[in-house]
Amino acid sequence: MSEKNDSIKCSVDTCRHNMPGEKCCTLDSISVGCSTSKATSCECTECDSFSMNS
């Protein structure tokens, strides 16, 4: 596993880039996208770098 990136906080335990117990991402950077055509709230945004644990 890669080193944690303290600049990217993450609590999604099912993502392969999440460092267990640290609530940090292991990626150098992430991409954030919209789940709708026009974001109107936090719920409309998502981490496009998410990858499900295998």
PDBQT receptor file of N, H, CA, C and O in Angstrom, charges set to zero:
ATOM      1  N   MET A   1       0.841  -1.195   0.000  1.00  0.00    +0.000 N 
ATOM      2  CA  MET A   1       0.000   0.000   0.000  1.00  0.00    +0.000 C 
ATOM      3  C   MET A   1       0.876   1.245   0.000  1.00  0.00    +0.000 C 
ATOM      4  O   MET A   1       1.974   1.245   0.557  1.00  0.00    +0.000 OA
ATOM      5  N   SER A   2       0.390   2.280  -0.616  1.00  0.00    +0.000 N 
ATOM      6  H   SER A   2      -0.502   2.280  -1.068  1.00  0.00    +0.000 HD
ATOM      7  CA  SER A   2       1.114   3.553  -0.694  1.00  0.00    +0.000 C 
ATOM      8  C   SER A   2       1.081   4.267   0.643  1.00  0.00    +0.000 C 
ATOM      9  O   SER A   2       0.382   3.847   1.566  1.00  0.00    +0.000 OA
ATOM     10  N   GLU A   3       1.833   5.342   0.743  1.00  0.00    +0.000 N 
ATOM     11  H   GLU A   3       2.400   5.683  -0.007  1.00  0.00    +0.000 HD
ATOM     12  CA  GLU A   3       1.840   6.152   1.955  1.00  0.00    +0.000 C 
ATOM     13  C   GLU A   3       0.579   6.999   2.017  1.00  0.00    +0.000 C 
ATOM     14  O   GLU A   3      -0.011   7.330   0.988  1.00  0.00    +0.000 OA
ATOM     15  N   LYS A   4       0.170   7.349   3.236  1.00  0.00    +0.000 N 
ATOM     16  H   LYS A   4       0.649   7.081   4.072  1.00  0.00    +0.000 HD
ATOM     17  CA  LYS A   4      -1.027   8.184   3.387  1.00  0.00    +0.000 C 
ATOM     18  C   LYS A   4      -0.728   9.611   2.958  1.00  0.00    +0.000 C 
ATOM     19  O   LYS A   4       0.398  10.095   3.077  1.00  0.00    +0.000 OA
ATOM     20  N   ASN A   5      -1.753  10.262   2.461  1.00  0.00    +0.000 N 
ATOM     21  H   ASN A   5      -2.667   9.868   2.364  1.00  0.00    +0.000 HD
ATOM     22  CA  ASN A   5      -1.664  11.658   2.066  1.00  0.00    +0.000 C 
ATOM     23  C   ASN A   5      -2.530  12.443   3.043  1.00  0.00    +0.000 C 
ATOM     24  O   ASN A   5      -3.754  12.461   2.914  1.00  0.00    +0.000 OA
ATOM     25  N   ASP A   6      -1.905  13.086   4.012  1.00  0.00    +0.000 N 
ATOM     26  H   ASP A   6      -0.911  13.072   4.117  1.00  0.00    +0.000 HD
ATOM     27  CA  ASP A   6      -2.635  13.841   5.045  1.00  0.00    +0.000 C 
ATOM     28  C   ASP A   6      -3.444  14.996   4.470  1.00  0.00    +0.000 C 
ATOM     29  O   ASP A   6      -4.309  15.541   5.156  1.00  0.00    +0.000 OA
ATOM     30  N   SER A   7      -3.179  15.378   3.229  1.00  0.00    +0.000 N 
ATOM     31  H   SER A   7      -2.476  14.935   2.672  1.00  0.00    +0.000 HD
ATOM     32  CA  SER A   7      -3.909  16.488   2.604  1.00  0.00    +0.000 C 
ATOM     33  C   SER A   7      -5.271  16.062   2.064  1.00  0.00    +0.000 C 
ATOM     34  O   SER A   7      -6.123  16.907   1.790  1.00  0.00    +0.000 OA
ATOM     35  N   ILE A   8      -5.481  14.742   1.909  1.00  0.00    +0.000 N 
ATOM     36  H   ILE A   8      -4.789  14.055   2.132  1.00  0.00    +0.000 HD
ATOM     37  CA  ILE A   8      -6.762  14.246   1.402  1.00  0.00    +0.000 C 
ATOM     38  C   ILE A   8      -7.407  13.385   2.484  1.00  0.00    +0.000 C 
ATOM     39  O   ILE A   8      -7.015  12.235   2.679  1.00  0.00    +0.000 OA
ATOM     40  N   LYS A   9      -8.375  13.927   3.172  1.00  0.00    +0.000 N 
ATOM     41  H   LYS A   9      -8.693  14.862   3.013  1.00  0.00    +0.000 HD
ATOM     42  CA  LYS A   9      -9.101  13.209   4.213  1.00  0.00    +0.000 C 
ATOM     43  C   LYS A   9     -10.183  12.359   3.562  1.00  0.00    +0.000 C 
ATOM     44  O   LYS A   9     -10.841  12.803   2.621  1.00  0.00    +0.000 OA
ATOM     45  N   CYS A  10     -10.371  11.128   4.063  1.00  0.00    +0.000 N 
ATOM     46  H   CYS A  10      -9.837  10.768   4.828  1.00  0.00    +0.000 HD
ATOM     47  CA  CYS A  10     -11.362  10.229   3.491  1.00  0.00    +0.000 C 
ATOM     48  C   CYS A  10     -11.828   9.231   4.552  1.00  0.00    +0.000 C 
ATOM     49  O   CYS A  10     -11.020   8.664   5.287  1.00  0.00    +0.000 OA
ATOM     50  N   SER A  11     -13.132   9.029   4.617  1.00  0.00    +0.000 N 
ATOM     51  H   SER A  11     -13.789   9.489   4.020  1.00  0.00    +0.000 HD
ATOM     52  CA  SER A  11     -13.690   8.074   5.574  1.00  0.00    +0.000 C 
ATOM     53  C   SER A  11     -14.390   6.908   4.870  1.00  0.00    +0.000 C 
ATOM     54  O   SER A  11     -15.154   6.179   5.503  1.00  0.00    +0.000 OA
ATOM     55  N   VAL A  12     -14.141   6.724   3.573  1.00  0.00    +0.000 N 
ATOM     56  H   VAL A  12     -13.521   7.316   3.059  1.00  0.00    +0.000 HD
ATOM     57  CA  VAL A  12     -14.793   5.668   2.801  1.00  0.00    +0.000 C 
ATOM     58  C   VAL A  12     -13.947   4.396   2.900  1.00  0.00    +0.000 C 
ATOM     59  O   VAL A  12     -13.007   4.201   2.128  1.00  0.00    +0.000 OA
ATOM     60  N   ASP A  13     -14.293   3.537   3.857  1.00  0.00    +0.000 N 
ATOM     61  H   ASP A  13     -15.056   3.695   4.483  1.00  0.00    +0.000 HD
ATOM     62  CA  ASP A  13     -13.513   2.327   4.107  1.00  0.00    +0.000 C 
ATOM     63  C   ASP A  13     -13.552   1.330   2.957  1.00  0.00    +0.000 C 
ATOM     64  O   ASP A  13     -12.680   0.466   2.873  1.00  0.00    +0.000 OA
ATOM     65  N   THR A  14     -14.534   1.425   2.072  1.00  0.00    +0.000 N 
ATOM     66  H   THR A  14     -15.243   2.127   2.140  1.00  0.00    +0.000 HD
ATOM     67  CA  THR A  14     -14.643   0.472   0.965  1.00  0.00    +0.000 C 
ATOM     68  C   THR A  14     -13.806   0.869  -0.251  1.00  0.00    +0.000 C 
ATOM     69  O   THR A  14     -13.794   0.147  -1.248  1.00  0.00    +0.000 OA
ATOM     70  N   CYS A  15     -13.109   1.998  -0.186  1.00  0.00    +0.000 N 
ATOM     71  H   CYS A  15     -13.119   2.584   0.624  1.00  0.00    +0.000 HD
ATOM     72  CA  CYS A  15     -12.250   2.427  -1.290  1.00  0.00    +0.000 C 
ATOM     73  C   CYS A  15     -10.849   1.839  -1.126  1.00  0.00    +0.000 C 
ATOM     74  O   CYS A  15     -10.288   1.863  -0.031  1.00  0.00    +0.000 OA
ATOM     75  N   ARG A  16     -10.293   1.318  -2.207  1.00  0.00    +0.000 N 
ATOM     76  H   ARG A  16     -10.749   1.299  -3.096  1.00  0.00    +0.000 HD
ATOM     77  CA  ARG A  16      -8.954   0.715  -2.139  1.00  0.00    +0.000 C 
ATOM     78  C   ARG A  16      -7.867   1.753  -1.849  1.00  0.00    +0.000 C 
ATOM     79  O   ARG A  16      -6.760   1.382  -1.459  1.00  0.00    +0.000 OA
ATOM     80  N   HIS A  17      -8.160   3.044  -2.029  1.00  0.00    +0.000 N 
ATOM     81  H   HIS A  17      -9.060   3.345  -2.345  1.00  0.00    +0.000 HD
ATOM     82  CA  HIS A  17      -7.165   4.095  -1.792  1.00  0.00    +0.000 C 
ATOM     83  C   HIS A  17      -7.207   4.643  -0.363  1.00  0.00    +0.000 C 
ATOM     84  O   HIS A  17      -6.377   5.474   0.005  1.00  0.00    +0.000 OA
ATOM     85  N   ASN A  18      -8.157   4.187   0.434  1.00  0.00    +0.000 N 
ATOM     86  H   ASN A  18      -8.831   3.512   0.136  1.00  0.00    +0.000 HD
ATOM     87  CA  ASN A  18      -8.290   4.638   1.814  1.00  0.00    +0.000 C 
ATOM     88  C   ASN A  18      -7.295   3.880   2.693  1.00  0.00    +0.000 C 
ATOM     89  O   ASN A  18      -7.162   2.662   2.577  1.00  0.00    +0.000 OA
ATOM     90  N   MET A  19      -6.605   4.599   3.564  1.00  0.00    +0.000 N 
ATOM     91  H   MET A  19      -6.713   5.588   3.657  1.00  0.00    +0.000 HD
ATOM     92  CA  MET A  19      -5.676   3.957   4.489  1.00  0.00    +0.000 C 
ATOM     93  C   MET A  19      -6.433   3.624   5.773  1.00  0.00    +0.000 C 
ATOM     94  O   MET A  19      -6.790   4.526   6.531  1.00  0.00    +0.000 OA
ATOM     95  N   PRO A  20      -6.681   2.343   6.024  1.00  0.00    +0.000 N 
ATOM     96  CA  PRO A  20      -7.473   1.928   7.187  1.00  0.00    +0.000 C 
ATOM     97  C   PRO A  20      -6.947   2.518   8.499  1.00  0.00    +0.000 C 
ATOM     98  O   PRO A  20      -5.746   2.508   8.766  1.00  0.00    +0.000 OA
ATOM     99  N   GLY A  21      -7.874   3.028   9.305  1.00  0.00    +0.000 N 
ATOM    100  H   GLY A  21      -8.850   3.036   9.088  1.00  0.00    +0.000 HD
ATOM    101  CA  GLY A  21      -7.525   3.580  10.605  1.00  0.00    +0.000 C 
ATOM    102  C   GLY A  21      -6.963   4.987  10.568  1.00  0.00    +0.000 C 
ATOM    103  O   GLY A  21      -6.835   5.620  11.616  1.00  0.00    +0.000 OA
ATOM    104  N   GLU A  22      -6.627   5.493   9.401  1.00  0.00    +0.000 N 
ATOM    105  H   GLU A  22      -6.731   4.979   8.549  1.00  0.00    +0.000 HD
ATOM    106  CA  GLU A  22      -6.013   6.821   9.288  1.00  0.00    +0.000 C 
ATOM    107  C   GLU A  22      -6.978   7.867   8.734  1.00  0.00    +0.000 C 
ATOM    108  O   GLU A  22      -6.753   9.065   8.905  1.00  0.00    +0.000 OA
ATOM    109  N   LYS A  23      -8.061   7.423   8.066  1.00  0.00    +0.000 N 
ATOM    110  H   LYS A  23      -8.244   6.450   7.927  1.00  0.00    +0.000 HD
ATOM    111  CA  LYS A  23      -9.029   8.318   7.422  1.00  0.00    +0.000 C 
ATOM    112  C   LYS A  23      -8.341   9.282   6.461  1.00  0.00    +0.000 C 
ATOM    113  O   LYS A  23      -8.671  10.467   6.397  1.00  0.00    +0.000 OA
ATOM    114  N   CYS A  24      -7.371   8.741   5.711  1.00  0.00    +0.000 N 
ATOM    115  H   CYS A  24      -7.103   7.779   5.763  1.00  0.00    +0.000 HD
ATOM    116  CA  CYS A  24      -6.637   9.497   4.700  1.00  0.00    +0.000 C 
ATOM    117  C   CYS A  24      -6.573   8.678   3.422  1.00  0.00    +0.000 C 
ATOM    118  O   CYS A  24      -6.643   7.450   3.450  1.00  0.00    +0.000 OA
ATOM    119  N   CYS A  25      -6.442   9.369   2.312  1.00  0.00    +0.000 N 
ATOM    120  H   CYS A  25      -6.385  10.367   2.289  1.00  0.00    +0.000 HD
ATOM    121  CA  CYS A  25      -6.295   8.736   1.008  1.00  0.00    +0.000 C 
ATOM    122  C   CYS A  25      -4.811   8.462   0.763  1.00  0.00    +0.000 C 
ATOM    123  O   CYS A  25      -3.944   9.151   1.301  1.00  0.00    +0.000 OA
ATOM    124  N   THR A  26      -4.534   7.450  -0.055  1.00  0.00    +0.000 N 
ATOM    125  H   THR A  26      -5.238   6.890  -0.493  1.00  0.00    +0.000 HD
ATOM    126  CA  THR A  26      -3.138   7.151  -0.398  1.00  0.00    +0.000 C 
ATOM    127  C   THR A  26      -2.749   7.706  -1.768  1.00  0.00    +0.000 C 
ATOM    128  O   THR A  26      -1.597   7.575  -2.182  1.00  0.00    +0.000 OA
ATOM    129  N   LEU A  27      -3.701   8.327  -2.475  1.00  0.00    +0.000 N 
ATOM    130  H   LEU A  27      -4.636   8.434  -2.139  1.00  0.00    +0.000 HD
ATOM    131  CA  LEU A  27      -3.389   8.910  -3.780  1.00  0.00    +0.000 C 
ATOM    132  C   LEU A  27      -2.685  10.258  -3.616  1.00  0.00    +0.000 C 
ATOM    133  O   LEU A  27      -2.831  10.918  -2.587  1.00  0.00    +0.000 OA
ATOM    134  N   ASP A  28      -1.925  10.660  -4.627  1.00  0.00    +0.000 N 
ATOM    135  H   ASP A  28      -1.806  10.124  -5.463  1.00  0.00    +0.000 HD
ATOM    136  CA  ASP A  28      -1.279  11.974  -4.618  1.00  0.00    +0.000 C 
ATOM    137  C   ASP A  28      -2.294  13.082  -4.855  1.00  0.00    +0.000 C 
ATOM    138  O   ASP A  28      -2.149  14.189  -4.336  1.00  0.00    +0.000 OA
ATOM    139  N   SER A  29      -3.325  12.779  -5.643  1.00  0.00    +0.000 N 
ATOM    140  H   SER A  29      -3.442  11.880  -6.065  1.00  0.00    +0.000 HD
ATOM    141  CA  SER A  29      -4.390  13.734  -5.921  1.00  0.00    +0.000 C 
ATOM    142  C   SER A  29      -5.644  12.944  -6.261  1.00  0.00    +0.000 C 
ATOM    143  O   SER A  29      -5.568  11.758  -6.584  1.00  0.00    +0.000 OA
ATOM    144  N   ILE A  30      -6.794  13.596  -6.190  1.00  0.00    +0.000 N 
ATOM    145  H   ILE A  30      -6.856  14.559  -5.927  1.00  0.00    +0.000 HD
ATOM    146  CA  ILE A  30      -8.056  12.960  -6.539  1.00  0.00    +0.000 C 
ATOM    147  C   ILE A  30      -8.810  13.837  -7.527  1.00  0.00    +0.000 C 
ATOM    148  O   ILE A  30      -8.494  15.013  -7.706  1.00  0.00    +0.000 OA
ATOM    149  N   SER A  31      -9.801  13.248  -8.156  1.00  0.00    +0.000 N 
ATOM    150  H   SER A  31     -10.057  12.292  -8.010  1.00  0.00    +0.000 HD
ATOM    151  CA  SER A  31     -10.689  13.978  -9.047  1.00  0.00    +0.000 C 
ATOM    152  C   SER A  31     -12.073  13.975  -8.422  1.00  0.00    +0.000 C 
ATOM    153  O   SER A  31     -12.564  12.925  -8.008  1.00  0.00    +0.000 OA
ATOM    154  N   VAL A  32     -12.707  15.140  -8.349  1.00  0.00    +0.000 N 
ATOM    155  H   VAL A  32     -12.308  15.993  -8.685  1.00  0.00    +0.000 HD
ATOM    156  CA  VAL A  32     -14.050  15.261  -7.789  1.00  0.00    +0.000 C 
ATOM    157  C   VAL A  32     -15.000  15.604  -8.920  1.00  0.00    +0.000 C 
ATOM    158  O   VAL A  32     -14.726  16.481  -9.738  1.00  0.00    +0.000 OA
ATOM    159  N   GLY A  33     -16.129  14.895  -8.953  1.00  0.00    +0.000 N 
ATOM    160  H   GLY A  33     -16.352  14.182  -8.288  1.00  0.00    +0.000 HD
ATOM    161  CA  GLY A  33     -17.100  15.116 -10.017  1.00  0.00    +0.000 C 
ATOM    162  C   GLY A  33     -18.499  15.296  -9.459  1.00  0.00    +0.000 C 
ATOM    163  O   GLY A  33     -18.709  15.262  -8.246  1.00  0.00    +0.000 OA
ATOM    164  N   CYS A  34     -19.453  15.488 -10.360  1.00  0.00    +0.000 N 
ATOM    165  H   CYS A  34     -19.283  15.515 -11.345  1.00  0.00    +0.000 HD
ATOM    166  CA  CYS A  34     -20.867  15.663  -9.994  1.00  0.00    +0.000 C 
ATOM    167  C   CYS A  34     -21.639  14.402 -10.347  1.00  0.00    +0.000 C 
ATOM    168  O   CYS A  34     -21.379  13.759 -11.364  1.00  0.00    +0.000 OA
ATOM    169  N   SER A  35     -22.590  14.063  -9.492  1.00  0.00    +0.000 N 
ATOM    170  H   SER A  35     -22.801  14.585  -8.665  1.00  0.00    +0.000 HD
ATOM    171  CA  SER A  35     -23.455  12.918  -9.772  1.00  0.00    +0.000 C 
ATOM    172  C   SER A  35     -24.735  13.362 -10.471  1.00  0.00    +0.000 C 
ATOM    173  O   SER A  35     -25.565  12.536 -10.850  1.00  0.00    +0.000 OA
ATOM    174  N   THR A  36     -24.886  14.668 -10.637  1.00  0.00    +0.000 N 
ATOM    175  H   THR A  36     -24.211  15.339 -10.329  1.00  0.00    +0.000 HD
ATOM    176  CA  THR A  36     -26.022  15.233 -11.365  1.00  0.00    +0.000 C 
ATOM    177  C   THR A  36     -25.474  16.232 -12.386  1.00  0.00    +0.000 C 
ATOM    178  O   THR A  36     -24.280  16.532 -12.382  1.00  0.00    +0.000 OA
ATOM    179  N   SER A  37     -26.332  16.739 -13.247  1.00  0.00    +0.000 N 
ATOM    180  H   SER A  37     -27.301  16.495 -13.250  1.00  0.00    +0.000 HD
ATOM    181  CA  SER A  37     -25.863  17.673 -14.266  1.00  0.00    +0.000 C 
ATOM    182  C   SER A  37     -25.453  19.024 -13.678  1.00  0.00    +0.000 C 
ATOM    183  O   SER A  37     -24.648  19.744 -14.269  1.00  0.00    +0.000 OA
ATOM    184  N   LYS A  38     -26.009  19.364 -12.515  1.00  0.00    +0.000 N 
ATOM    185  H   LYS A  38     -26.663  18.779 -12.035  1.00  0.00    +0.000 HD
ATOM    186  CA  LYS A  38     -25.667  20.624 -11.852  1.00  0.00    +0.000 C 
ATOM    187  C   LYS A  38     -25.685  20.407 -10.346  1.00  0.00    +0.000 C 
ATOM    188  O   LYS A  38     -26.737  20.128  -9.771  1.00  0.00    +0.000 OA
ATOM    189  N   ALA A  39     -24.538  20.533  -9.711  1.00  0.00    +0.000 N 
ATOM    190  H   ALA A  39     -23.684  20.760 -10.178  1.00  0.00    +0.000 HD
ATOM    191  CA  ALA A  39     -24.443  20.315  -8.268  1.00  0.00    +0.000 C 
ATOM    192  C   ALA A  39     -25.134  21.447  -7.513  1.00  0.00    +0.000 C 
ATOM    193  O   ALA A  39     -24.872  22.626  -7.749  1.00  0.00    +0.000 OA
ATOM    194  N   THR A  40     -26.023  21.058  -6.602  1.00  0.00    +0.000 N 
ATOM    195  H   THR A  40     -26.236  20.100  -6.411  1.00  0.00    +0.000 HD
ATOM    196  CA  THR A  40     -26.728  22.041  -5.779  1.00  0.00    +0.000 C 
ATOM    197  C   THR A  40     -26.499  21.788  -4.296  1.00  0.00    +0.000 C 
ATOM    198  O   THR A  40     -26.965  22.562  -3.459  1.00  0.00    +0.000 OA
ATOM    199  N   SER A  41     -25.777  20.702  -3.954  1.00  0.00    +0.000 N 
ATOM    200  H   SER A  41     -25.399  20.074  -4.634  1.00  0.00    +0.000 HD
ATOM    201  CA  SER A  41     -25.481  20.380  -2.559  1.00  0.00    +0.000 C 
ATOM    202  C   SER A  41     -24.291  19.425  -2.513  1.00  0.00    +0.000 C 
ATOM    203  O   SER A  41     -23.854  18.920  -3.547  1.00  0.00    +0.000 OA
ATOM    204  N   CYS A  42     -23.777  19.183  -1.330  1.00  0.00    +0.000 N 
ATOM    205  H   CYS A  42     -24.133  19.593  -0.489  1.00  0.00    +0.000 HD
ATOM    206  CA  CYS A  42     -22.654  18.254  -1.168  1.00  0.00    +0.000 C 
ATOM    207  C   CYS A  42     -23.011  16.862  -1.676  1.00  0.00    +0.000 C 
ATOM    208  O   CYS A  42     -22.153  16.153  -2.203  1.00  0.00    +0.000 OA
ATOM    209  N   GLU A  43     -24.266  16.471  -1.522  1.00  0.00    +0.000 N 
ATOM    210  H   GLU A  43     -24.963  17.046  -1.094  1.00  0.00    +0.000 HD
ATOM    211  CA  GLU A  43     -24.703  15.145  -1.943  1.00  0.00    +0.000 C 
ATOM    212  C   GLU A  43     -24.603  14.950  -3.455  1.00  0.00    +0.000 C 
ATOM    213  O   GLU A  43     -24.651  13.818  -3.937  1.00  0.00    +0.000 OA
ATOM    214  N   CYS A  44     -24.468  16.028  -4.195  1.00  0.00    +0.000 N 
ATOM    215  H   CYS A  44     -24.429  16.947  -3.804  1.00  0.00    +0.000 HD
ATOM    216  CA  CYS A  44     -24.378  15.950  -5.658  1.00  0.00    +0.000 C 
ATOM    217  C   CYS A  44     -22.941  15.780  -6.142  1.00  0.00    +0.000 C 
ATOM    218  O   CYS A  44     -22.706  15.673  -7.346  1.00  0.00    +0.000 OA
ATOM    219  N   THR A  45     -21.988  15.755  -5.234  1.00  0.00    +0.000 N 
ATOM    220  H   THR A  45     -22.179  15.842  -4.256  1.00  0.00    +0.000 HD
ATOM    221  CA  THR A  45     -20.586  15.615  -5.623  1.00  0.00    +0.000 C 
ATOM    222  C   THR A  45     -20.056  14.268  -5.144  1.00  0.00    +0.000 C 
ATOM    223  O   THR A  45     -20.576  13.689  -4.190  1.00  0.00    +0.000 OA
ATOM    224  N   GLU A  46     -19.018  13.778  -5.813  1.00  0.00    +0.000 N 
ATOM    225  H   GLU A  46     -18.596  14.249  -6.588  1.00  0.00    +0.000 HD
ATOM    226  CA  GLU A  46     -18.440  12.492  -5.442  1.00  0.00    +0.000 C 
ATOM    227  C   GLU A  46     -16.974  12.424  -5.871  1.00  0.00    +0.000 C 
ATOM    228  O   GLU A  46     -16.524  13.174  -6.737  1.00  0.00    +0.000 OA
ATOM    229  N   CYS A  47     -16.257  11.517  -5.248  1.00  0.00    +0.000 N 
ATOM    230  H   CYS A  47     -16.622  10.908  -4.545  1.00  0.00    +0.000 HD
ATOM    231  CA  CYS A  47     -14.857  11.297  -5.599  1.00  0.00    +0.000 C 
ATOM    232  C   CYS A  47     -14.808  10.399  -6.824  1.00  0.00    +0.000 C 
ATOM    233  O   CYS A  47     -15.156   9.221  -6.746  1.00  0.00    +0.000 OA
ATOM    234  N   ASP A  48     -14.379  10.945  -7.951  1.00  0.00    +0.000 N 
ATOM    235  H   ASP A  48     -14.097  11.903  -8.014  1.00  0.00    +0.000 HD
ATOM    236  CA  ASP A  48     -14.260  10.164  -9.181  1.00  0.00    +0.000 C 
ATOM    237  C   ASP A  48     -13.062   9.231  -9.143  1.00  0.00    +0.000 C 
ATOM    238  O   ASP A  48     -12.910   8.386 -10.026  1.00  0.00    +0.000 OA
ATOM    239  N   SER A  49     -12.210   9.370  -8.137  1.00  0.00    +0.000 N 
ATOM    240  H   SER A  49     -12.333  10.056  -7.420  1.00  0.00    +0.000 HD
ATOM    241  CA  SER A  49     -11.038   8.493  -8.009  1.00  0.00    +0.000 C 
ATOM    242  C   SER A  49     -11.359   7.244  -7.192  1.00  0.00    +0.000 C 
ATOM    243  O   SER A  49     -10.491   6.390  -7.010  1.00  0.00    +0.000 OA
ATOM    244  N   PHE A  50     -12.578   7.123  -6.702  1.00  0.00    +0.000 N 
ATOM    245  H   PHE A  50     -13.284   7.817  -6.850  1.00  0.00    +0.000 HD
ATOM    246  CA  PHE A  50     -12.998   5.975  -5.909  1.00  0.00    +0.000 C 
ATOM    247  C   PHE A  50     -12.795   4.681  -6.696  1.00  0.00    +0.000 C 
ATOM    248  O   PHE A  50     -13.125   4.599  -7.879  1.00  0.00    +0.000 OA
ATOM    249  N   SER A  51     -12.251   3.682  -6.022  1.00  0.00    +0.000 N 
ATOM    250  H   SER A  51     -11.983   3.748  -5.061  1.00  0.00    +0.000 HD
ATOM    251  CA  SER A  51     -12.103   2.353  -6.602  1.00  0.00    +0.000 C 
ATOM    252  C   SER A  51     -12.427   1.346  -5.502  1.00  0.00    +0.000 C 
ATOM    253  O   SER A  51     -11.806   1.365  -4.439  1.00  0.00    +0.000 OA
ATOM    254  N   MET A  52     -13.395   0.470  -5.753  1.00  0.00    +0.000 N 
ATOM    255  H   MET A  52     -13.899   0.454  -6.616  1.00  0.00    +0.000 HD
ATOM    256  CA  MET A  52     -13.856  -0.478  -4.753  1.00  0.00    +0.000 C 
ATOM    257  C   MET A  52     -12.754  -1.451  -4.357  1.00  0.00    +0.000 C 
ATOM    258  O   MET A  52     -12.015  -1.947  -5.207  1.00  0.00    +0.000 OA
ATOM    259  N   ASN A  53     -12.652  -1.720  -3.051  1.00  0.00    +0.000 N 
ATOM    260  H   ASN A  53     -13.253  -1.317  -2.360  1.00  0.00    +0.000 HD
ATOM    261  CA  ASN A  53     -11.725  -2.749  -2.571  1.00  0.00    +0.000 C 
ATOM    262  C   ASN A  53     -12.058  -4.069  -3.248  1.00  0.00    +0.000 C 
ATOM    263  O   ASN A  53     -13.224  -4.376  -3.496  1.00  0.00    +0.000 OA
ATOM    264  N   SER A  54     -11.025  -4.844  -3.544  1.00  0.00    +0.000 N 
ATOM    265  H   SER A  54     -10.078  -4.594  -3.343  1.00  0.00    +0.000 HD
ATOM    266  CA  SER A  54     -11.290  -6.160  -4.154  1.00  0.00    +0.000 C 
ATOM    267  C   SER A  54     -11.292  -7.254  -3.131  1.00  0.00    +0.000 C 
ATOM    268  O   SER A  54     -11.498  -8.419  -3.472  1.00  0.00    +0.000 OA
TER     269      SER A  54
